[in-house]
Amino acid sequence: MITFLSGGTGTPKLLRGMQKVVDRHEIAVIVNTAEDIWISGNHISPDVDTVMYLFAGILNTDTWWGVRNDTFTTHEETTRLGIDEFIAIGDRDRAVHIARAEMLRSGMRLTNVTKVLCERFGVRETVLPMTDTEVTTQVKTDLGLIHFQEYWIRAKGKIEIQQIVRSFDEPPVATPEALEAIEASDAIVIGPSNPITSILPILDCAGIREAIKNKFVVAVSPFIGNAPISGPAGAFMEAAGYEPSAIGTFNCYRGLPDVFIQDTRDPVNVSQSVRFDTLMVDEDKSVALAQEILRLIEKH
């Protein structure tokens, strides 16, 4: 089995290819939940949903969030009625948020809720939240502390970041299921997601680093030069004190990767890295990178 550490954009593009070259029952994904948010009384777990929708074959891969061909009638009417719903939530997507919220309110763990939802969507892969307790990535700005989603969606990432703050009532602990998946795995793949907002929240869950340190770990850089392939990774790396580059990403992971993958076009040089085409602009590119990673794992 291979276990992936995933956020909501870069790593799902890799998973799109991996599900074509590996038995889908042999894929486990531990997913960042520090971007989760309650909106209109419902629980959005954006990174979990992106991975789940991808595996269910319904993900909108034009945007890499939400359900393909969804409608937005409820969002439009809610907004017309004066509710400040700053995230455009599709109708089918909202149904998932409603179901999740109801199960959470009934006392179910997020891990069990995710398992139920995946079963109902016919997902064969194992999708695991990193923790069952609430943890939130917040951004300190001139406006004060705001949720990551407020920064990225409402403010469109256009305000200066002073600091990244992880907020929680109790320190996040990795779930038993996440640790069991790591233990059962032949390799761990840290996907090309935002290191600060997607990967570090997973690594900072108690038990994760210890569990993977004796495993074969492959990490994929989300940078080409000083520019992230997608999203606000550059600004967040700088705010966290890391160079926004492959070198900064490598340093961020503090010696965990056994193999570090850079893009073939990356002018930055990380000692002893390997280079492949990591710009997964279509399914064929995703499959090609997945095959290269699989060869690295099989050689190990």
Disulfide bonds with the S-S distance in Angstrom:
none
